[in-house]
Amino acid sequence: DRRDALAELLESRLATIEDPEARVSLEVQLGRALAEMGDVARAREVLKAALDVRPDHREALFTVADIYVKEGAHEEAESAYVALSRLSLSSAESVRVFDALATLYAGPLGNLGRAEVALQEVLKHAPDDVATLEKLVAVYRRRNDVPRAVEVKQQVVGLAKTPEDRLARLVELSQIHETTGRDPRKAEP
């Protein structure tokens, strides 16, 4: 297999490199290749070595975070994403990091307050992202914060591109009033 050959080549090259920066770069490449091959334990080991030298290495942190998510190591994934959030990231990278944190917090880590904060960070970079706004509505509904859920859902309704989409979102808004807010009168159009 080509990946096996690449991993072998990178490992043999790694044994000859003494320059710390070049070594870190190669360890990250090797870690990614090993993860793609399914050798997750070895990938983690190699990426840990890279992060020991350069704890702020963006690519290594993204790769190790992805590995942790796939393994269900949620606290470790959170730590990697938090470390990434402290770096100077592009807007797209920030969206990726904070969306991943929101997913962890709203799901397996069960911290809706942090999920809300992470989603707000995503919205700083993508204010009209409907998927993120919908996630925020879901967080507010789970927290029984009806006024905020309604406010954000109204924003989602305002972003509808077609009459059919607008109608579907208005129905969802009425469901918030009816189920979360338990006020059937406000649910009426």
C-alpha positions in Angstrom: 0.0 0.0 0.0 1.2 3.5 -0.8 0.5 4.9 2.7 2.5 2.1 4.3 5.4 3.0 2.0 5.0 6.7 2.8 5.0 6.0 6.5 8.1 3.9 6.2 9.8 6.6 4.2 8.9 9.3 6.7 10.0 7.2 9.6 13.4 6.4 8.0 13.8 10.1 7.1 12.8 11.1 10.7 15.7 9.1 12.1 18.2 11.2 10.2 16.9 14.7 10.9 18.3 16.7 13.8 16.8 20.2 13.1 13.9 20.5 15.6 11.6 22.5 13.2 12.2 20.1 10.3 11.7 17.2 12.7 8.4 18.5 14.0 7.1 19.1 10.5 8.0 15.5 9.5 6.4 14.1 12.7 3.2 15.9 11.8 3.2 14.4 8.3 4.0 11.0 9.7 1.3 11.3 12.4 -1.3 12.3 9.8 -0.3 9.4 7.5 -0.4 6.9 10.4 -3.8 8.1 11.4 -5.1 7.7 7.9 -3.7 4.2 7.9 -5.6 3.4 11.1 -2.5 3.2 13.3 -4.0 5.6 15.8 -1.8 4.7 18.7 1.4 5.3 16.8 0.0 8.5 15.3 -0.8 9.9 18.7 2.7 9.0 19.9 4.4 10.8 17.0 2.1 13.8 17.3 2.7 14.0 21.0 6.5 14.2 20.3 5.8 17.0 17.8 3.6 18.9 20.3 6.2 18.4 23.1 8.6 20.5 21.0 6.0 22.9 19.5 2.8 22.9 21.7 1.3 25.6 19.4 1.8 23.7 16.1 -1.5 24.3 14.4 -1.5 21.3 12.1 -0.5 18.9 14.8 -3.2 20.2 17.1 -5.9 19.8 14.4 -4.7 16.3 13.6 -4.6 15.1 17.2 -8.0 16.7 17.9 -9.5 14.9 14.9 -8.0 11.6 16.2 -9.4 12.2 19.7 -12.9 13.0 18.3 -12.9 9.8 16.2 -11.8 7.8 19.3 -14.4 9.3 21.6 -11.7 10.8 23.8 -13.8 14.0 24.3 -11.9 15.7 27.1 -8.6 15.3 25.1 -10.3 16.6 22.0 -11.6 19.6 24.0 -8.0 20.3 25.3 -6.6 20.3 21.7 -9.4 22.6 20.4 -9.0 24.9 23.4 -5.2 25.1 22.7 -6.1 25.9 19.0 -8.6 28.6 20.1 -5.7 30.5 21.8 -3.7 30.7 18.6 -4.0 33.3 15.9 -6.3 31.5 13.4 -7.9 32.4 10.1 -11.6 33.0 10.2 -12.3 29.6 8.7 -10.0 27.9 11.2 -11.8 29.7 14.1 -15.2 28.6 12.8 -13.9 25.0 12.6 -12.4 25.1 16.1 -15.4 26.7 17.9 -18.0 24.6 16.0 -16.1 21.5 17.1 -16.1 22.7 20.7 -19.8 23.5 20.5 -20.5 20.0 19.2 -18.5 18.5 22.1 -20.1 20.8 24.7 -23.7 20.3 23.4 -23.1 16.5 23.1 -20.8 14.3 25.1 -19.4 16.9 27.4 -22.8 18.1 28.4 -22.0 21.8 29.0 -24.7 23.9 27.4 -23.3 27.2 28.7 -20.0 26.5 27.0 -21.8 25.3 23.9 -23.6 28.7 23.7 -20.3 30.6 24.1 -18.6 28.5 21.4 -21.5 29.0 19.0 -21.4 32.8 19.6 -17.7 32.7 18.6 -18.6 30.9 15.4 -21.2 33.6 14.7 -18.6 36.3 15.1 -17.0 34.9 12.0 -20.2 33.8 10.2 -23.1 35.8 11.5 -25.7 34.5 9.0 -24.7 30.8 9.2 -28.1 29.2 9.5 -26.7 25.8 10.7 -24.9 27.6 13.6 -28.0 29.6 14.4 -30.1 26.4 14.4 -27.6 24.8 16.8 -27.9 27.9 19.1 -31.7 27.6 19.0 -31.4 23.9 20.0 -29.1 24.9 22.9 -31.5 27.6 24.1 -34.4 25.1 23.9 -32.5 22.5 25.9 -31.8 25.2 28.5 -35.5 26.2 28.4 -34.5 29.8 27.5 -37.6 30.5 25.4 -37.0 34.2 24.8 -33.5 33.6 23.4 -34.6 30.6 21.4 -37.4 32.7 19.8 -35.1 35.6 19.1 -32.5 33.5 17.3 -35.2 31.5 15.5 -36.7 34.8 14.3 -33.3 35.7 12.9 -33.3 32.3 11.1 -36.8 33.0 9.7 -35.4 36.4 8.4 -32.6 34.6 6.5 -35.1 32.4 4.5 -34.4 32.5 0.8 -37.7 31.1 -0.4 -41.4 31.4 0.7 -41.4 27.6 1.4 -38.3 27.9 3.5 -39.8 30.9 5.4 -43.0 29.0 6.0 -41.1 25.9 7.3 -39.1 28.1 9.7 -42.2 29.9 10.9 -43.8 26.5 11.7 -40.6 25.6 13.7 -40.9 29.0 15.5 -44.5 28.2 16.5 -43.3 24.8 17.8 -40.8 26.6 20.1 -43.7 28.6 21.6 -45.9 25.6 21.9 -43.5 23.0 23.2 -40.6 24.8 24.9 -42.5 27.9 25.9 -45.7 26.0 26.6 -47.8 28.9 25.3 -50.2 27.7 22.5 -51.6 31.2 22.1 -48.2 32.6 20.9 -47.8 29.6 18.6 -50.8 30.8 16.5 -49.8 32.7 13.4 
